[in-house]
Amino acid sequence: MTFPYDTAEHLKTEEDIVFYIEAVLEDGDPNLVRDTIGVVARARAMTQVARELGLPREALFRMIAAEGNPDADTVVSVLRALGRQRTIEPAIAPTH
């Protein structure tokens, strides 16, 4: 027997959310990034996130749906609404 699993139910703290987003961004799969925005938005209250973005709730749902295709500006806006920013770090530490 299998049970439904919803990652959003396991994102209890801001630290959980940060680690989850960082892991997904490291992977770099655009579909996974889109899905992660939806998971985190559900964990944080979709209506609140949509309001912070200045979007109707339905527009946010369409954007993160499987057939949605958010552009980079949208991803950055959603991450900001979730209280996150993306920083760029070297993959390998420079040697001196």
Summary of the structure (lengths in Angstrom):
residues: 96
radius of gyration: 14.5
end to end distance: 54.9
largest distance: 54.9
contacts: 206
relative contact order: 0.14
helix: 61%
strand: 0%
